[in-house]
Amino acid sequence: MGPEQKLYKKLKESTPNIIWNRIENLSIPGMPDLLGYNKSGTFFTVELKVTKSRKVRFSPHQIAFHKTHPKNSYILVRALGPCTTNRFQLFRGSRITELVPAGLELEACCLGLDAIRDFLYQLGA
């Protein structure tokens, strides 16, 4: 199992009240990894990223997706190793052009799986 699959598994276990659909789509480059649906009836997308450094890498297509779909799109980053004290960080997709150069130095909208879970549960409420 790859690192992003492990991250998905961890997220899914932490958010039992969200219906998750993995998007395995090679015909639409840049499409985020997950489509979520919460109890408030809100759809949102999540791009999963795992990094061993402070940098977060994106394809040009991923950047374009988040720039053209700034609402209800998110980027979940799991940092492996000693590069950060909080290993799970959620960023708004609308901030992708800031996230690319700043990496994990950019202020996240949520830190830690519990805060991320609560944030996603409250979308649209």
C-alpha positions in Angstrom: 0.0 0.0 0.0 1.4 3.4 -1.0 1.7 6.4 1.2 -1.3 8.2 -0.2 -3.4 5.1 0.1 -2.4 4.9 3.8 -3.3 8.5 4.2 -6.7 7.9 2.7 -7.3 4.9 5.0 -6.4 7.0 8.0 -8.7 9.8 6.9 -11.5 7.5 6.2 -11.2 5.8 9.7 -11.1 9.3 11.3 -14.2 10.6 9.5 -17.0 7.9 9.7 -19.7 10.5 9.1 -18.3 11.4 5.6 -19.0 9.4 2.5 -15.8 9.2 0.6 -15.3 8.3 -3.1 -11.8 7.8 -4.4 -11.4 9.3 -7.8 -9.1 7.1 -9.9 -9.3 9.1 -13.1 -6.5 9.2 -15.7 -8.7 11.0 -18.3 -9.0 14.2 -16.3 -5.4 15.3 -15.2 -5.3 17.2 -12.0 -8.6 15.9 -10.6 -8.3 15.5 -6.7 -8.0 12.1 -5.1 -11.2 12.2 -3.1 -14.8 13.4 -3.4 -16.4 13.8 0.1 -20.0 14.3 1.1 -20.9 15.2 4.7 -24.2 15.1 6.7 -24.9 18.8 5.8 -25.2 17.7 2.2 -22.0 19.4 1.1 -19.7 18.0 -1.6 -16.0 18.8 -1.5 -12.7 17.5 -2.9 -9.5 16.6 -1.2 -6.1 16.2 -2.8 -3.9 13.8 -0.8 -0.2 14.6 -0.5 2.5 12.9 1.5 5.9 14.6 1.9 9.2 13.8 3.6 10.3 17.4 3.5 8.7 20.9 3.9 8.0 21.1 0.2 4.7 19.9 -1.3 4.8 19.0 -5.0 2.0 19.5 -7.4 1.6 18.9 -11.2 0.6 21.9 -13.3 -2.8 20.2 -13.8 -3.4 20.0 -10.0 -2.5 23.6 -9.6 -4.9 24.6 -12.4 -7.7 22.5 -10.9 -7.5 24.2 -7.5 -7.2 27.7 -9.1 -10.3 27.1 -11.2 -12.2 25.3 -8.4 -11.3 27.4 -5.3 -14.5 26.7 -3.3 -14.8 23.5 -1.3 -11.5 22.1 -2.5 -8.8 21.1 0.0 -5.3 19.7 0.2 -4.5 17.3 3.0 -0.8 16.9 3.6 0.8 14.3 5.8 4.4 15.0 6.7 6.6 12.0 7.4 9.7 12.3 9.6 10.9 15.2 11.7 10.1 18.0 9.3 7.1 19.2 11.2 5.6 18.9 14.7 2.0 18.4 13.3 2.0 15.7 10.8 -1.5 16.3 9.3 -2.3 19.7 7.8 -5.3 20.8 5.8 -5.0 23.7 3.3 -7.7 25.4 1.2 -7.3 24.6 -2.5 -7.6 28.3 -3.2 -4.2 28.8 -1.5 -2.3 26.4 -3.8 -0.3 29.1 -5.4 1.0 30.1 -1.9 1.5 26.5 -0.8 3.8 25.7 -3.8 6.6 28.1 -2.8 6.0 28.2 1.0 5.4 24.5 1.5 4.6 23.5 5.1 5.6 27.0 6.3 2.2 28.2 5.0 -0.4 28.5 7.8 -2.9 25.6 7.4 -6.6 26.0 8.1 -6.5 22.9 10.3 -3.8 21.0 12.2 -4.2 17.4 13.3 -6.8 14.8 12.3 -9.3 15.7 15.0 -9.4 19.3 13.9 -9.6 18.3 10.2 -12.4 15.9 10.9 -14.4 18.6 12.8 -13.7 21.1 10.0 -15.0 18.8 7.3 -18.0 17.8 9.3 -19.0 21.5 9.6 -18.7 22.4 5.9 -22.0 23.7 4.7 -23.6 23.7 8.2 
